[in-house]
Amino acid sequence: MLRKIKLTREGLQNYEDELIRYKKERIPAIVALQRAREMGDLSENAAYRVARSKLSSLDRNIRRIEAVLRRVQVVEKNKNGTIGVGSKVHVVSTMGELTFTLVDGYESDFAKGKISFYSPLGSAVQGKRIGDRAIVRTPKGNVEYAIVSVV
């Protein structure tokens, strides 16, 4: 049995919006493929190959998102102050300060401040509370993070 994919409500909405966008893009891609097919010899028709590639890419993305959506479990933030999926966390270490939201790997995006609970820092802070310390092993040695806030 496949594991459930834990998404926040925002993450689920992003996947659903992406699916809608790809399905809308699929209609013009089908029309472009039909037009290219009408141009004649398919073996030397670059427009046909491009249109077919575009449609294949859209179909692949639609299948990928639908597979994710079949396994989604929407999770809510912990209300008891412990860090879990959906928690916004602020930590301080000798390396500096960092604020992030803890999410599943399917929703992670470091540039947007979302890190996976599978990452070294994500797994170290999971289940902790304000005032606790989390130790992360790095190639340069252990780094200790103090948990300053959890929202």
N, C-alpha and C positions, 0 to 999 in steps of 0.2 A: 504494500500500500504506500502510496506517495504521501510525503509529509504535507501538512497544511502550510500555506504561505500566509504569514501574518502581516497584514497591511493595516495601516491607519485608515481612517475614513478618507483623508486627503489622498493617500496613495491609491486607494480603490477608485476614487473619482478620477484621478489622473489616468489610470489604466482604461477606465470606461470611456473617457474623452478621447484617448488615443485610438481606441477601437472604432469609435464613431468616425473619427477623422480618416482613418485608413479605409473604412467602408465607403465613405463619400468619394475619396480619391480613386477608388476602384472603378467606378462608373465611367469617368473620362478615360481611364486606362484601357478599358474594354473597347470603347469607341475608337481610340487611337490604334489599337491592335487590329480591329476590323478594317479600318481605313488602310492601314499598311498592308494587310493581307490582300486587299483589292488592287494593289499596285502591280501585282504580277508575280514573277519568279521569286519565290521565298528564299531560295538558296543564295541569292545575291542582293537581298533586300535588307539594307542596314536599318531602315525605319522599322521593319517588322521585328528584327532582333532586339532593338532598343525597346519597343513597345512590349514585347513579350517578356523581356527582362524586368521592366517596370512592374508589369502585372504579377509576375512571379514573386518579386520582392514584397509587393503589397499583400499577396496571399500568404506568404511566409510569416509576415508580421501579424496578420489577422489570426492565423493559427496559433502563433506563439502567445498572443494576448489572451485568446480564448482558453488556451491550456492553463494559463496562470489564473484566470478568473474562475475556472472550475475548482481550483484548489484553495481559494481565498478564505481566510478566517479573519474577519475584521476584529481588531483588538482596541480596547479602550485603555487610556492611561490608568496606571495604578493610582488610586485615591488615597492610599495609606502611606504615601511618602517614599516608598521604595522605587528604585529605578527599574523600569521595564519598557517594553515596546511602546513607543509614543511619548515617552518622557523627554522633556527638554532639560538638559543637564549642563551645568556650568562647573568646570573643573580648573584647578590651578596646580601647576607643577613647576619645577625648576626650568622647564622648557618654555613656560609661559601660560597664558590662559586660553581656554577653549570652551566654546558653547556649541552644543550639538543636540540633535534629536536622535534618539535610539530607534532604529527601524530594522526590518528584515533586509536581507541582501537584495531582494527584488526592488526595494524602494530606496536603497542607499545612494547617496550622491554627495560626496565630501564637499564639493563646491557650493552646494546648497545647505551645508550644515547638517546633513543626515548621514549617520554612520551605522553600519550593520552591527547587530548584536553578536555576529560571528567574528568581527574584527578583534584584535587583541585588546584595544581599549574598551570596545563595546561589551565584550564578555567579562572584562575585569570590573566594570562598574555595575553590571546587571545585578539586581537584588540589593544593592547598597543604598544608604540613606545619606542625608546631609550630615556632614561631619566625619563620615567614614573615609577611609583611604583605600585606593585601588593601586595595585602594583602591576605594571605592564613590563614584560620582558622584551627588550630590544637588542639588536646586535651590539649596541654600545653599552649594554648593561640595563639594569632595572630602572624604570622611571616610576616615581610615586606621584599619584594624583590625589589631591584633596578635593572632595566633593563639596562645593560651595552652595549650590542651589539645585533643586529639582522642582520642575513645574509640570 
